[in-house]
Amino acid sequence: MAYLVMVSVVFGVNLLPAFGPPTWTVLATYGLTGHLNPVVLVVGGAAGAASGRLVLALATRRLRSHLGGKRLQNLEAASSFLTASKRRSVLGLLLFALSPVPSAQLFEAAGLMDVRLGPVLGVFFAGRLVSYSVYVGGASALRGTPLGDAVASSITGWWGVAVQVGLLLAVAGLTQIDVGRLVRRGRRRAAGFRRD
């Protein structure tokens, strides 16, 4: 029952579009106080996080129908640009695996751009297995130390809130970028350099 509650809490946290506590802090708390098996904690946490982010991306995708024509064109151009080549697709997937940007905004952007979510979720899940293992394993070592206190305050302080607000604005701004025009301009510049 404790594992089901833990996965439900992680799922709920990952449904939040912003201002949710980092999942690793939830898992570390459970690991320190709940006498839960660390392996099950990490795997269950990664599964709960991936499931929550999937629902968030699907919910955000439904917002596409409420966007105006130009905004929708911009999102489609961004999606086409990112998925036009295997190299860009791999770089986009690496963004999900390695980015310091909170994953909520990445999944919101993926939902708005209507990209295939299967590969994104796979990379996200694998990355979370690794990172949650580190966090759950290291949480007890940091407990009660000045470094642990500094990490906790950086998550809940004004700086963490400001980053979340900035990222939400960036996701909203994504619909305003005319990616098609930027790509055409980049191609013209590249063609001009080749002639020189």
N, C-alpha and C positions, 0 to 999 in steps of 0.2 A: 504494500500500500504506500509506503514511503517513497518508493521509486516512481510510482504512478503520479503522486503529488508533485515530486520533483520535476518530472517531464512536463506535467501540466503547467507548472509555474514557468518553466523555461519557454514552453510554447507560447504562453500568454505574453511574456516579456518580449518575445521576438515578433509578435503581432503589432507592437507599438511602432508607429512611423518615426518617432523621435522621443527623446527623454527617458527611455527605458534604461534600467541599470544594465551595465555590461553583463552578458551571460556568465562570463568567467567568475564574476563576483558572486553570483547566485550559486554556482557550482562549488566554489571554494567555501562558501558559508555552509552549504550542505555537507561538504566533505569534512569540515572541522567540527560540526555539531551533531551530525545525524548518524554516525557510525555506519555509513553506506560504503559498499564496495567501490573503490576508486575506478575500476574498469567499467563497471555498470554505470557509475555516475558520469564518466566521460562519454561513453557510447550513447547512453540515454539523453544526456545533455545535447550532444551533437545532433541526434535525431530530432529532439524537440525544437532545437534552434532552426534546423533546416526546414522542418514542417511549418513553423511559424513564419519564416521568411517566404516560403512558397505561397502561403495564403496572403501575405502582405503584397507580394508581387502580383498575384492574380487579382486582388482587390484594386490595386493601382491600375492594372491593365484595363479594368472596367471603366476607369475614368476617361480613357481615350475617347470614348463615344461622346463625351461632353466637351471636348476641345474643338476649337474652331479649325477651319480648313488649313490655314497657314501654319498653325501650331502642329497639327497632325502631319503636314508635309515635312516640317522640320524634324519631327521625331522619326518619321520613316526614312528620311535622308541620313540621319545619325545611325539608325539601325543598319541601313544598307552599307554605309561606310565601314562600320565595325565588323560586319559579317561578309564583306565582299571578298576577302582573301583569308586563307587559312592562318597566315601570320597574324593578321589583325584579330582574328577570332581567338587565337591562343593568347595574344597579349591581353585581350579583354578578360579572358578566364583567369589569367595571372593576376589581374587587378582584383578580382574577387578573392583570390587566395592570399595575396600579400599586402593588399592595400591597408593603410592605417585609417582610411575613411570608414566610419561606422557602416556596417553592412545594411542597415535599414535603408539608407539613402541609395546604396548601390542596387538593392532589390527593387526599390521604387522606380529608379531609372530604367532597370531592365523591364519592369512591367509596362512603363510608359512607352518604351521603344519596341515592345512586343517581340523581344528576342526569345529564342528557345531556352526554356528554363532548366531542362534536364542536365545539360553539361554544367551550367552555372551552379546548380544544386550539388552535383557530384563534387566539384572542386571545393565548394563551400564546406560540405560535410567532411571531406578529407582534411582540409585545412583546420577545421574546428577540432577534429580528433587529435591532431598534433598540439594545437595551442591549448586546448582544455586539459590535456595531459600535463603540460608544463605548469599551467596555472593551479590545477588541483594539487599537483605534487609540491609546488613551491609555496602554496598558501600557508601551510603550517610553519614553514621556516620564517616567513615574514611577519607572522602574527605578533602584534605588540611591539614591533621594532619601529624606529623612526621612519625607515623607508616604507614600511607598510602603511603607516599613517599618512605619509606624503602621497602615496598612490591613491589612497582612499579619498583624500581631500581634492586631488586633481580631477577625480571622476565626478564628484558632487559639487565642486566649486563653480564660480562664475565662468571660468575658462571653459569647462566642459559644456555648460549651457550655451555659451556663445558659439562654440564649434557646432553644436547641434542646430542652432538657429541658422547659422551660415550655410550649413549643408542642405537644410530644407529650402532655403532661398535658391541655392544652386540647382537643386532638382526642379524647382518651379521655373528657373531661368532656362533650363534645358529646352523647354518648348519654344523659347524666343530665338534660339540660335538658328540661323539659316545655314545649315550644314552643307546643303547642296551648293550654295554660292561660295562657301569657303573652300570646298573641294575643287570646284571649277577654277577659282583664283589660284589655288596651289598648283593645279595642273598647268595653268598658263605660265606661272613663274618657272616651274620646272622645265617647260618647253623652251622658255626664253634662255635659261641657263645652258641648255643643251646646244642651242644655236651659237652661243658665244665661244 
